[in-house]
Amino acid sequence: MSLFLKFSKLSRPFTSRRVHSATNPEGSSRRAWASISRPLRWFYWLPLGLGFTQYFYTLKTVRGRSMQPTLNPDTSSWDDIVIFDRYSINSREPIRKGDIVALRDPLDSRKMIVKRVVAVAGDVVKTLPPYPDAEVFIPEGHVWVEGDEPFRTLDSNKFGPIPLALLDSKLMYIVWPLDRIGPLRPPISPVSKRGSPRDFRWYSDMAAFEREQRRQSRVTTHTTTTSQS
C-alpha cells in the first residue's frame, strides 16, 4: 500500500500540470493567435510585393521562338526567365532602338509579346513581307518592333507601328538558364586572338553582329531617341 501511495503522489503534479495546461485559456488563445498571425503576415507584405512588380521590376518567362537566338536559342532546352524593367516605362524614359520590350499584342490585348525596337518616331524603316508598303514613316508616339527571327514572328511587319501606350516593360537581365545569366548587351564584332581557332561562340557573336547591321541598314535615322510624352 505504501508503494501505491508514493506512486500516486509522484503522479499528481505531472497529471495536474497537463490538465492545467490543457484548460489554460491564456495558453490556448496564444496558440490560436499564433496560427492566425502567420497568414496575416503574408497579407501585410502582399501589397508591397504587388506594387514592386507593378511599377518597378518583374520576373517573366519568355516562350516561343520569335526572338531567337537572343532568347530561347536552339542550343538551350529551357525557356528563358528574365527580369523586365517597368520603372523606365512608367517614368517615361526614352525608348531606344535595340531595346527588347514586352508589349500588349495589338491584335489581341489579352496577350503579351516580346519584340525588339527597330525604329522610333521620326525614322523611316524599310519593311519586310507581308507589310503592304515598302517604307513606313514612324509617327510621333509610336515605335516599330520586330522579332529577331523574321520567319517566326508576328510584329510590326504585320500590324504596323505600335503606340507607346502598349509598352509594358523593358528586358534587362537574363536569370535562367545559368549558362546565359547576365544583362543583355548590344551585339559587337567579335575579335579573335591571333593564332586562336574560331569557336562556336565567335561565330554566334559574329552572326548577331551582322544581324544587327542588317537591321540598322533598313532604318533611316532622323532622331536617336523618342520620349513617351
C-alpha positions, 0 to 999 in steps of 0.5 A: 500500500505504501508503494501505491501511495508514493506512486500516486503522489509522484503522479499528481503534479505531472497529471495536474500540470497537463490538465492545467495546461490543457484548460489554460485559456491564456495558453490556448488563445496564444496558440490560436493567435499564433496560427492566425498571425502567420497568414496575416503576415503574408497579407501585410507584405502582399501589397508591397510585393504587388506594387514592386512588380507593378511599377518597378521590376518583374520576373517573366518567362519568355516562350516561343521562338520569335526572338531567337537566338537572343532568347530561347536559342536552339542550343538551350532546352529551357525557356528563358526567365528574365527580369523586365524593367517597368520603372523606365516605362512608367517614368517615361524614359526614352525608348531606344532602338535595340531595346527588347520590350514586352508589349500588349499584342495589338491584335489581341490585348489579352496577350503579351509579346516580346519584340525588339525596337527597330525604329522610333518616331521620326525614322523611316524603316524599310519593311519586310513581307507581308507589310503592304508598303515598302517604307513606313514613316514612324509617327510621333508616339509610336515605335516599330518592333520586330522579332529577331527571327523574321520567319517566326514572328508576328510584329510590326511587319504585320500590324504596323507601328505600335503606340507607346501606350502598349509598352509594358516593360523593358528586358534587362537581365537574363536569370535562367538558364545559368549558362546565359545569366547576365544583362543583355548587351548590344551585339559587337564584332567579335575579335579573335586572338591571333593564332586562336581557332574560331569557336562556336561562340565567335561565330554566334557573336559574329552572326548577331553582329551582322544581324544587327547591321542588317537591321540598322541598314533598313532604318533611316535615322532622323532622331536617336531617341523618342520620349513617351510624352 
